[in-house]
Amino acid sequence: MINTGVQQIMLGSVCKTEAQTKETLKHIKQAGYDGIELNGFMIRPTPFVVRILTKFAGMPVGKGGKYNWKELLSEAGLRTIAIHEDLGSIQRDPDMIVKEANEFQTNHIVITGMYRFDYSDKAAVCKLAADLNHSAEELKKSGIRLSYHNHNCEFRNVEPGLTAYEFLIRETDPELVGFEFDSYWPTEAGVSALDLMKRLGSRMKLYHITDRGTRITGPSMTPILTSDSVELGDGNMNLNALIEQAKEVNVEAVILETHKNWIDKSPIKSLERSGMYLKQCSL
């Protein structure tokens, strides 16, 4: 059986107090999800600059760093599917990362991409692959699996016909580095998500799912519309095929993540609607 979860980044605006957080987690459990994928910067005290940057990006982190997430999740009956961390934190203090993973009873740590990083620089991407291999080897000693999460920047070319993502697949050790594949971003970049999932095969340990489409009804002002994330089943991505491929390689979890464009501007209503779709998928 494949677990289903919600990425914590969706919840900043509905976790402003501990009481509201408890209510939010209750809704997630009632919607049929098994767990939460946490973010290191949302379960620890967050620097002011990080709070400002995430807020301006439409992803407020709220005051979650002050809460006891282990107790909150336990009370709600939700498990920790994985924890998102940055590569620098793992390199500086791998023991702290291992301790945190053990406390939350997860064996998945996920790198969420690099900031201020040139994915078109082959030498830089080569070093990134080497760093991922080294960090994954360190975590593996404690039974923790390291996976890499993509966005759309990885689909820049490091040389003609070779994307940074393909280069990372080739240059990382399959025995050490897994992938948390996000099918929305390659689709946004014009790349076949299904082909990439097949390329990853069993190296895809976790699957991030979002649909893509538009909410516009009636006539459009121009012939060109801007697509955005929408609830599962409300867009035009071939989610059935993507989910079947995820099932084929026995991913451990399917995780919902959207940042905006929610029904009635409510992440709770949005994840509830997407949860209804997931219930039909026989995960």
Secondary structure as the mmCIF struct_conf table of DSSP 4:
data_model
#
loop_
_struct_conf.conf_type_id
_struct_conf.id
_struct_conf.beg_label_comp_id
_struct_conf.beg_label_asym_id
_struct_conf.beg_label_seq_id
_struct_conf.end_label_comp_id
_struct_conf.end_label_asym_id
_struct_conf.end_label_seq_id
STRN STRN1 ASN A 3 GLN A 7
HELX_RH_3T_P HELX_RH_3T_P1 GLN A 8 VAL A 14
BEND BEND1 LYS A 16 THR A 17
HELX_RH_AL_P HELX_RH_AL_P1 GLU A 18 GLN A 30
TURN_TY1_P TURN_TY1_P1 ALA A 31 GLY A 32
STRN STRN2 GLY A 35 ASN A 39
HELX_RH_AL_P HELX_RH_AL_P2 GLY A 40 ILE A 43
BEND BEND2 ARG A 44 ARG A 44
HELX_RH_AL_P HELX_RH_AL_P3 PHE A 48 PHE A 56
TURN_TY1_P TURN_TY1_P2 ALA A 57 GLY A 58
TURN_TY1_P TURN_TY1_P3 GLY A 62 LYS A 63
HELX_RH_3T_P HELX_RH_3T_P2 GLY A 64 LYS A 66
BEND BEND3 TYR A 67 TYR A 67
HELX_RH_AL_P HELX_RH_AL_P4 TRP A 69 ALA A 76
TURN_TY1_P TURN_TY1_P4 GLY A 77 GLY A 77
STRN STRN3 ARG A 79 GLU A 85
HELX_RH_AL_P HELX_RH_AL_P5 LEU A 87 ARG A 92
HELX_RH_AL_P HELX_RH_AL_P6 PRO A 94 GLU A 103
TURN_TY1_P TURN_TY1_P5 PHE A 104 GLN A 105
STRN STRN4 HIS A 108 ILE A 111
BEND BEND4 TYR A 115 ARG A 116
TURN_TY1_P TURN_TY1_P6 TYR A 119 SER A 120
HELX_RH_AL_P HELX_RH_AL_P7 LYS A 122 LYS A 140
TURN_TY1_P TURN_TY1_P7 LYS A 141 GLY A 143
HELX_LH_PP_P HELX_LH_PP_P1 ILE A 144 ILE A 144
STRN STRN5 ARG A 145 HIS A 149
BEND BEND5 ASN A 152 ASN A 152
HELX_RH_3T_P HELX_RH_3T_P3 CYS A 153 PHE A 155
BEND BEND6 ARG A 156 ARG A 156
STRN STRN6 ASN A 157 GLU A 159
TURN_TY1_P TURN_TY1_P8 PRO A 160 GLY A 161
STRN STRN7 LEU A 162 THR A 163
HELX_RH_AL_P HELX_RH_AL_P8 ALA A 164 GLU A 171
BEND BEND7 THR A 172 THR A 172
TURN_TY1_P TURN_TY1_P9 PRO A 174 LEU A 176
STRN STRN8 VAL A 177 ASP A 182
BEND BEND8 SER A 183 SER A 183
HELX_RH_AL_P HELX_RH_AL_P9 TYR A 184 GLU A 188
TURN_TY1_P TURN_TY1_P10 ALA A 189 GLY A 190
HELX_RH_AL_P HELX_RH_AL_P10 ALA A 193 LEU A 200
HELX_RH_3T_P HELX_RH_3T_P4 GLY A 201 ARG A 203
STRN STRN9 MET A 204 ILE A 209
STRN STRN10 ASP A 211 GLY A 213
BEND BEND9 GLY A 218 GLY A 218
BEND BEND10 MET A 221 PRO A 223
STRN STRN11 ASP A 228 VAL A 230
TURN_TY1_P TURN_TY1_P11 LEU A 232 GLY A 233
BEND BEND11 ASP A 234 MET A 237
HELX_RH_AL_P HELX_RH_AL_P11 LEU A 239 GLU A 248
TURN_TY1_P TURN_TY1_P12 VAL A 249 ASN A 250
BEND BEND12 GLU A 252 GLU A 252
STRN STRN12 ALA A 253 LEU A 256
BEND BEND13 LYS A 260 LYS A 260
HELX_RH_3T_P HELX_RH_3T_P5 ILE A 263 LYS A 265
HELX_RH_AL_P HELX_RH_AL_P12 PRO A 267 LYS A 279
TURN_TY1_P TURN_TY1_P13 GLN A 280 CYS A 281
#
